[in-house]
Amino acid sequence: MKIEQFEDKGLAHFSYAILSECAREIVLIDPARNPQQYYDYAKANEAKIVAVIETHPHADFVSSHLEIAQATGAVIRVSKLLGADYAHEGFDEGQEFTVGKLTFRALNTPGHSPDSLSIVLSREGKDVAVFTGDTLFIGDVGRPDLREKAGNLTAKREELARQMYHSLRDKLMPLAADVLVYPAHGAGSLCGKALSGANSSSIGAEKAGNPMLRPMSEEEFVQELLADQPFIPKYFGYDVALNKAGAPAYALSVQQVPRLAPGTTLEAGAVVIDTRPEAEFKKGHVDGAINIQQGGKFETWLGSIVGPEESFYLIAADEATREDLIQKTAKIGYEPLIKGALVGTPATEATMPVLDVPTFREHPENYTIVDIRNPVEHRDEPIFEGSINIPLPELRERAGEIPTDKPVVVHCAGGYRSAAGSSIVADALPGTEVLDLSEAVKSFQTATAAH
């Protein structure tokens, strides 16, 4: 038996291939959008993919389960509660199947979603591992607030939080201490609050060290779980529906994105996502463009700022970056929304001034300071007294709340978000000087910490 873990660092997503060496057959759990890595793994091990299990319809990425099933003949197994639109076999508590000497057993573990599963892997009668999806993470548990409006089954966050309490304590914690824990996400995922950087654990280690598994009442658990959950990106509900239906084949869908020639005239009023470095963007860009820079979390911020009902142009610094960004966009199922992807910038009529940091440092009261970090960051790690907090995912809708009687300075924690935020505010407040504090914020954070 081999358990192979695949990691997508951008989305902090883990997927798994479990190989039965005697049968030369593979079971996949929660595969990512691009299925090629699983085909390569099967070929390298001279094995056949025979089953794909989805622990739930994912909100934060698009899965390739349908494409893999169509290409390999593998059976898709999901909870009947998911209401899947594609051909599948129901897989719920009391059901199991075998591959060689391995047995896969379903546990219904609602909490993150009403249709969540955990899968217990046994070898010759002994439980070896449990694949917990978004129910139990390393050092945390899944958030319960994503299914109030999305999916075949919807549920209020309080109801799901209570279900999570019992799923953890009645289903997972009774497993043997040496059973390995393999979650669907790690640190950096928006599917939880405080995930560890580790990629696996054990039931015993989590019972000893996971704060959400410590002894507490159901009411205490619910209150703690619901407090300070991160924002919900705009694309999450869209991906739940797409995963319930089954996504189109990855390679073909990516190939169909229009690649436009440099200098192509863009449709007036269209959303333009300019991914070039912020210094280049500020020197000149299409009027109204949003500067979401190429980076490790591009897809998350794209899907947090742009809604699934919008289409957009995608601008990249070079051809290799353009292809990478199209692939990242496809991970959240947004590739059909791309009106066209091109290299360079087709116009430079809009520019942004550069902040004079020493002048700002001397007289910050002469500026309106907008903190676009999350509310918890703004509350727990204050940088500027009197700053206005409008989180980046809400900025396009709320920029009109910003006073325009002074120059506006936009900041985040490290400079990545403020590049996007300042470009949004500059477009929303024509005639107002909008400045990006960018990486200079780090010096102010140091000064604040010192005091």
C-alpha positions as CSV (number, residue, x, y, z in Angstrom):
1,M,0.0,0.0,0.0
2,K,1.2,3.5,-0.8
3,I,-0.5,6.8,0.1
4,E,0.6,9.6,-2.2
5,Q,-0.2,13.2,-1.2
6,F,-0.4,15.9,-3.9
7,E,-0.2,19.5,-2.8
8,D,-1.4,22.6,-4.5
9,K,0.4,25.4,-2.6
10,G,-1.6,28.2,-4.1
11,L,-4.9,26.9,-2.7
12,A,-3.3,25.0,0.2
13,H,-5.1,21.9,-1.1
14,F,-4.1,18.3,-0.6
15,S,-5.4,15.4,-2.8
16,Y,-4.5,11.8,-2.5
17,A,-3.8,8.6,-4.5
18,I,-4.0,5.4,-2.6
19,L,-2.3,2.5,-4.4
20,S,-3.0,-1.1,-3.8
21,E,0.3,-2.7,-4.8
22,C,-1.1,-6.2,-5.1
23,A,-4.1,-5.2,-7.2
24,R,-2.2,-2.4,-9.1
25,E,-5.3,-0.2,-8.6
26,I,-5.6,3.4,-7.4
27,V,-8.3,5.2,-5.5
28,L,-8.2,9.1,-5.7
29,I,-9.6,11.4,-3.1
30,D,-10.5,15.0,-3.7
31,P,-8.5,15.5,-7.0
32,A,-7.4,18.9,-8.2
33,R,-8.6,20.5,-11.5
34,N,-5.7,19.3,-13.6
35,P,-5.8,15.5,-13.7
36,Q,-2.5,15.0,-15.4
37,Q,-0.5,14.4,-12.2
38,Y,-2.8,11.5,-11.3
39,Y,-2.5,9.9,-14.8
40,D,1.3,10.3,-14.5
41,Y,1.3,8.6,-11.1
42,A,-0.8,5.7,-12.3
43,K,1.5,5.2,-15.3
44,A,4.6,5.3,-13.2
45,N,3.2,2.6,-10.9
46,E,1.7,0.6,-13.8
47,A,-1.7,0.9,-12.1
48,K,-5.3,1.7,-13.0
49,I,-7.4,4.4,-11.4
50,V,-10.6,2.6,-10.4
51,A,-12.4,5.0,-8.0
52,V,-12.6,8.7,-7.2
53,I,-14.1,9.8,-3.9
54,E,-15.2,13.4,-3.2
55,T,-15.4,14.2,0.5
56,H,-17.9,17.0,-0.3
57,P,-18.6,19.5,-3.2
58,H,-15.6,21.8,-2.7
59,A,-16.1,25.6,-2.5
60,D,-12.5,26.7,-2.9
61,F,-11.4,24.7,-6.0
62,V,-12.8,22.8,-8.9
63,S,-12.3,19.0,-8.9
64,S,-11.5,16.8,-11.9
65,H,-13.6,13.8,-10.6
66,L,-15.9,13.8,-13.6
67,E,-13.1,14.2,-16.2
68,I,-11.1,11.4,-14.6
69,A,-14.1,9.1,-14.5
70,Q,-14.8,9.7,-18.2
71,A,-11.2,9.1,-19.1
72,T,-10.5,6.0,-17.1
73,G,-13.8,4.4,-16.3
74,A,-13.3,5.0,-12.6
75,V,-16.4,5.0,-10.4
76,I,-17.2,8.3,-8.6
77,R,-18.3,7.8,-5.0
78,V,-20.0,10.6,-3.1
79,S,-22.6,10.9,-0.4
80,K,-26.1,10.6,-1.7
81,L,-26.8,13.9,0.2
82,L,-24.6,15.8,-2.3
83,G,-27.3,15.3,-5.0
84,A,-24.6,14.9,-7.7
85,D,-25.7,15.6,-11.3
86,Y,-23.2,13.1,-12.8
87,A,-23.1,9.3,-12.7
88,H,-21.9,8.1,-9.3
89,E,-22.4,5.5,-6.6
90,G,-23.7,6.6,-3.2
91,F,-21.1,6.3,-0.5
92,D,-22.4,6.9,3.0
93,E,-22.1,5.5,6.5
94,G,-22.4,1.7,6.6
95,Q,-21.0,1.4,3.1
96,E,-17.5,0.3,2.1
97,F,-15.6,-1.2,-0.8
98,T,-12.4,-3.1,-1.2
99,V,-9.4,-2.7,-3.6
100,G,-6.9,-5.5,-3.2
101,K,-6.3,-5.8,0.6
102,L,-7.5,-2.3,1.3
103,T,-11.0,-1.4,2.5
104,F,-12.5,2.1,2.2
105,R,-15.2,2.9,4.7
106,A,-17.5,5.9,4.7
107,L,-18.3,8.1,7.7
108,N,-20.9,10.9,7.4
109,T,-19.3,13.8,9.1
110,P,-21.5,16.9,8.5
111,G,-20.3,20.2,9.9
112,H,-18.3,21.9,7.2
113,S,-21.1,21.0,4.8
114,P,-24.3,18.9,5.3
115,D,-22.9,16.3,2.8
116,S,-19.3,15.9,4.2
117,L,-17.7,12.5,4.3
118,S,-14.6,11.2,6.0
119,I,-13.1,8.0,4.6
120,V,-11.4,5.4,6.8
121,L,-8.8,3.3,5.1
122,S,-8.1,-0.2,6.5
123,R,-5.6,-2.8,5.6
124,E,-6.5,-6.4,6.4
125,G,-8.9,-5.3,9.1
126,K,-6.8,-2.6,10.8
127,D,-7.6,1.1,10.4
128,V,-4.6,2.8,9.0
129,A,-5.7,6.3,8.0
130,V,-8.7,8.6,7.7
131,F,-9.1,11.2,5.0
132,T,-11.1,13.9,6.7
133,G,-11.8,16.4,3.8
134,D,-12.7,19.7,5.4
135,T,-14.0,18.3,8.6
136,L,-10.8,17.8,10.7
137,F,-7.7,19.7,9.8
138,I,-4.3,19.6,11.5
139,G,-4.7,22.0,14.4
140,D,-8.2,23.2,13.4
141,V,-11.6,22.1,12.0
142,G,-13.5,23.2,9.0
143,R,-15.6,26.4,8.9
144,P,-19.4,25.9,9.1
145,D,-20.6,29.0,7.3
146,L,-20.2,28.2,3.6
147,R,-23.4,26.3,2.9
148,E,-26.2,28.7,3.8
149,K,-27.0,29.4,0.2
150,A,-25.0,26.9,-1.9
151,G,-25.3,23.2,-2.7
152,N,-28.1,20.6,-2.9
153,L,-28.5,20.9,0.9
154,T,-28.2,24.2,2.7
155,A,-27.9,24.7,6.4
156,K,-27.4,27.6,8.8
157,R,-23.9,28.0,10.2
158,E,-25.2,27.4,13.8
159,E,-26.8,24.1,12.8
160,L,-23.6,23.0,10.9
161,A,-21.4,24.0,13.9
162,R,-23.5,21.7,16.1
163,Q,-23.2,18.9,13.6
164,M,-19.4,19.5,13.5
165,Y,-19.2,19.1,17.3
166,H,-20.8,15.6,17.1
167,S,-19.0,14.5,13.9
168,L,-15.6,15.2,15.6
169,R,-16.5,13.6,18.9
170,D,-18.8,10.8,17.8
171,K,-17.1,9.7,14.5
172,L,-13.5,10.8,14.4
173,M,-12.2,11.0,17.9
174,P,-13.1,7.4,18.7
175,L,-10.8,6.1,16.0
176,A,-7.5,4.5,17.3
177,A,-4.8,7.0,18.3
178,D,-2.3,5.7,15.6
179,V,-4.8,6.3,12.7
180,L,-3.2,8.8,10.4
181,V,-5.1,12.0,9.6
182,Y,-5.0,13.3,6.0
183,P,-7.0,16.5,5.5
184,A,-8.0,18.3,2.2
185,H,-6.3,21.5,3.2
186,G,-3.3,23.0,5.1
187,A,-2.1,26.4,6.3
188,G,-3.3,29.3,4.1
189,S,-6.7,27.8,3.2
190,L,-9.8,29.8,3.7
191,C,-11.7,26.7,4.7
192,G,-10.6,27.1,8.3
193,K,-9.2,29.7,10.7
194,A,-5.9,28.5,12.0
195,L,-4.6,25.5,10.1
196,S,-1.2,24.1,10.8
197,G,1.6,24.0,8.3
198,A,1.9,20.2,8.8
199,N,0.5,18.0,6.0
200,S,-0.6,15.0,8.1
201,S,-1.1,14.0,11.7
202,S,-2.7,11.2,13.8
203,I,-5.9,11.0,15.8
204,G,-3.9,10.8,19.0
205,A,-1.9,13.9,18.1
206,E,-5.0,15.9,17.2
207,K,-6.8,14.8,20.4
208,A,-3.8,16.0,22.4
209,G,-3.0,19.2,20.5
210,N,-6.0,20.4,18.4
211,P,-7.7,23.2,20.5
212,M,-11.1,22.4,18.9
213,L,-10.9,18.8,20.2
214,R,-10.3,19.7,23.8
215,P,-13.1,19.0,26.4
216,M,-15.8,21.6,26.0
217,S,-19.6,21.8,25.9
218,E,-21.5,22.0,22.6
219,E,-22.4,25.6,23.3
220,E,-18.8,26.6,23.9
221,F,-17.7,24.8,20.8
222,V,-20.3,26.5,18.6
223,Q,-19.4,29.9,20.0
224,E,-15.7,29.5,19.5
225,L,-16.1,27.9,16.0
226,L,-18.3,30.7,14.7
227,A,-16.1,33.6,16.0
228,D,-13.7,35.3,13.7
229,Q,-14.1,33.1,10.6
230,P,-12.4,34.6,7.5
231,F,-14.3,36.2,4.7
232,I,-16.1,34.1,2.1
233,P,-14.7,34.7,-1.4
234,K,-17.2,35.5,-4.1
235,Y,-16.4,32.3,-6.1
236,F,-17.1,29.8,-3.3
237,G,-20.8,29.2,-4.0
238,Y,-20.1,29.1,-7.8
239,D,-17.5,26.3,-7.2
240,V,-19.9,24.3,-5.0
241,A,-22.4,24.3,-7.9
242,L,-19.8,23.5,-10.5
243,N,-18.4,20.6,-8.5
244,K,-22.0,19.2,-8.0
245,A,-22.5,19.3,-11.7
246,G,-19.0,18.2,-12.7
247,A,-16.5,20.5,-14.5
248,P,-15.6,20.4,-18.2
249,A,-12.3,18.8,-19.2
250,Y,-9.4,20.9,-18.0
251,A,-7.0,21.0,-21.0
252,L,-9.7,21.7,-23.5
253,S,-11.3,24.4,-21.4
254,V,-7.9,26.1,-20.9
255,Q,-7.2,25.8,-24.6
256,Q,-10.4,27.6,-25.5
257,V,-9.5,30.8,-23.6
258,P,-9.0,33.5,-26.3
259,R,-5.3,34.6,-26.5
260,L,-5.3,38.2,-27.9
261,A,-2.5,39.9,-29.8
262,P,-0.6,42.6,-27.9
263,G,-2.2,46.0,-28.4
264,T,-5.7,44.6,-29.0
265,T,-8.4,47.2,-28.2
266,L,-10.4,46.1,-25.2
267,E,-14.1,46.5,-24.9
268,A,-15.0,49.7,-23.1
269,G,-16.2,49.3,-19.5
270,A,-15.0,45.7,-19.2
271,V,-13.3,44.4,-16.1
272,V,-9.5,44.3,-16.7
273,I,-7.3,42.3,-14.4
274,D,-3.7,43.5,-14.9
275,T,-1.3,41.1,-13.2
276,R,2.0,42.9,-13.9
277,P,4.2,44.0,-10.9
278,E,2.7,47.0,-9.1
279,A,5.6,49.3,-10.0
280,E,5.0,48.7,-13.7
281,F,1.2,49.0,-13.3
282,K,1.5,52.4,-11.6
283,K,3.6,53.8,-14.6
284,G,0.7,53.1,-17.0
285,H,-2.3,50.9,-17.4
286,V,-5.8,50.6,-18.9
287,D,-8.1,53.0,-17.2
288,G,-10.1,51.2,-14.5
289,A,-7.8,48.1,-14.5
290,I,-7.4,46.2,-11.2
291,N,-3.8,45.2,-10.3
292,I,-4.0,41.6,-9.0
293,Q,-0.3,40.7,-9.3
294,Q,0.9,37.3,-10.3
295,G,1.7,35.5,-7.1
296,G,1.1,32.5,-4.9
297,K,-2.5,33.5,-4.0
298,F,-3.6,35.0,-7.3
299,E,-6.5,32.6,-7.8
300,T,-7.9,33.3,-4.4
301,W,-7.8,37.0,-4.8
302,L,-9.2,36.9,-8.3
303,G,-12.2,34.9,-7.0
304,S,-12.5,37.2,-4.0
305,I,-12.5,40.5,-6.0
306,V,-14.3,39.4,-9.2
307,G,-17.7,37.6,-9.0
308,P,-18.6,34.6,-11.1
309,E,-21.3,36.7,-12.9
310,E,-18.6,38.9,-14.4
311,S,-16.3,38.5,-17.4
312,F,-12.8,40.0,-17.6
313,Y,-9.7,40.6,-19.6
314,L,-6.4,39.1,-18.2
315,I,-3.2,41.0,-18.8
316,A,0.2,39.4,-18.1
317,A,3.8,40.5,-18.3
318,D,4.9,37.8,-20.7
319,E,3.6,34.7,-22.5
320,A,4.8,32.1,-19.9
321,T,3.1,34.1,-17.1
322,R,-0.1,34.4,-19.2
323,E,-0.3,30.6,-19.5
324,D,0.4,30.1,-15.8
325,L,-2.3,32.6,-14.9
326,I,-4.9,31.0,-17.2
327,Q,-4.2,27.7,-15.5
328,K,-4.5,29.3,-12.1
329,T,-7.8,30.8,-13.1
330,A,-9.0,27.4,-14.2
331,K,-8.3,26.0,-10.7
332,I,-11.3,28.0,-9.5
333,G,-13.4,27.4,-12.6
334,Y,-13.1,31.0,-13.9
335,E,-11.5,30.3,-17.3
336,P,-14.8,30.6,-19.2
337,L,-15.1,34.2,-17.8
338,I,-11.9,35.3,-19.5
339,K,-12.9,37.5,-22.5
340,G,-9.3,37.5,-23.6
341,A,-5.8,37.1,-22.3
342,L,-2.9,39.2,-23.6
343,V,0.7,40.2,-22.9
344,G,1.8,43.7,-22.1
345,T,-0.7,46.5,-21.8
346,P,-2.9,47.8,-24.6
347,A,-3.0,51.4,-23.2
348,T,-1.2,53.5,-20.6
349,E,-3.6,56.4,-20.2
350,A,-3.9,55.8,-16.5
351,T,-1.1,56.2,-14.0
352,M,-0.8,56.3,-10.2
353,P,1.4,58.6,-8.1
354,V,4.0,57.2,-5.8
355,L,3.7,57.9,-2.1
356,D,6.3,60.2,-0.5
357,V,6.8,57.9,2.5
358,P,8.9,60.4,4.7
359,T,6.2,63.1,4.2
360,F,3.5,60.6,5.1
361,R,5.4,59.3,8.1
362,E,5.8,62.9,9.4
363,H,2.2,63.9,9.0
364,P,-0.1,60.9,8.6
365,E,-3.0,63.0,9.8
366,N,-3.0,64.8,6.5
367,Y,-4.2,61.6,4.8
368,T,-7.3,59.4,4.9
369,I,-5.8,56.0,5.7
370,V,-7.7,52.9,4.4
371,D,-6.8,49.5,5.9
372,I,-7.9,46.8,3.6
373,R,-6.9,43.9,5.8
374,N,-9.5,41.5,7.3
375,P,-11.4,42.8,10.3
376,V,-9.6,40.5,12.7
377,E,-6.2,41.8,11.5
378,H,-7.4,45.4,11.8
379,R,-8.6,44.7,15.3
380,D,-5.8,42.6,16.7
381,E,-2.8,44.2,14.9
382,P,-3.6,48.0,14.6
383,I,-1.1,50.0,12.6
384,F,-2.6,53.4,12.2
385,E,-4.9,55.0,14.7
386,G,-8.1,56.2,13.1
387,S,-7.8,54.2,9.9
388,I,-10.9,53.1,8.0
389,N,-11.2,49.4,7.7
390,I,-12.8,48.1,4.4
391,P,-11.6,44.6,3.6
392,L,-10.3,44.1,0.1
393,P,-13.0,41.6,-0.9
394,E,-15.6,44.3,-0.1
395,L,-13.7,47.3,-1.6
396,R,-15.3,47.4,-5.1
397,E,-18.7,47.7,-3.4
398,R,-17.8,50.0,-0.6
399,A,-15.1,52.4,-1.9
400,G,-17.7,55.1,-2.1
401,E,-17.6,55.2,1.7
402,I,-14.1,56.7,1.7
403,P,-14.0,60.5,2.4
404,T,-12.3,62.5,-0.4
405,D,-11.3,65.6,1.4
406,K,-7.7,64.4,1.8
407,P,-5.3,62.2,-0.2
408,V,-6.1,58.6,0.4
409,V,-3.4,56.1,1.5
410,V,-4.3,52.4,1.1
411,H,-2.4,49.7,3.1
412,C,-2.5,46.0,3.9
413,A,0.1,43.9,5.8
414,G,2.8,43.4,3.2
415,G,1.9,45.2,0.0
416,Y,0.3,42.6,-2.2
417,R,-3.3,43.4,-1.3
418,S,-2.7,47.1,-1.3
419,A,-1.7,47.0,-5.0
420,A,-5.1,45.7,-5.9
421,G,-6.9,47.9,-3.3
422,S,-5.3,51.1,-4.4
423,S,-6.2,50.4,-8.0
424,I,-9.8,49.8,-7.1
425,V,-10.0,52.9,-5.0
426,A,-8.3,55.1,-7.6
427,D,-10.9,54.0,-10.2
428,A,-13.8,54.5,-7.7
429,L,-12.8,58.0,-6.6
430,P,-11.8,60.0,-9.8
431,G,-10.2,63.3,-8.9
432,T,-8.9,62.1,-5.6
433,E,-5.2,61.4,-5.1
434,V,-4.9,57.7,-4.2
435,L,-1.6,56.3,-2.9
436,D,-0.4,52.8,-2.1
437,L,1.8,52.4,1.0
438,S,2.9,49.1,-0.5
439,E,5.8,47.3,1.3
440,A,6.6,50.5,3.3
441,V,3.9,49.3,5.7
442,K,6.4,46.9,7.2
443,S,8.4,49.7,8.7
444,F,5.3,51.1,10.4
445,Q,4.4,47.6,11.7
446,T,7.9,47.4,13.3
447,A,7.5,50.8,14.9
448,T,4.0,49.9,16.2
449,A,5.3,46.6,17.7
450,A,8.2,48.4,19.4
451,H,5.7,50.6,21.2
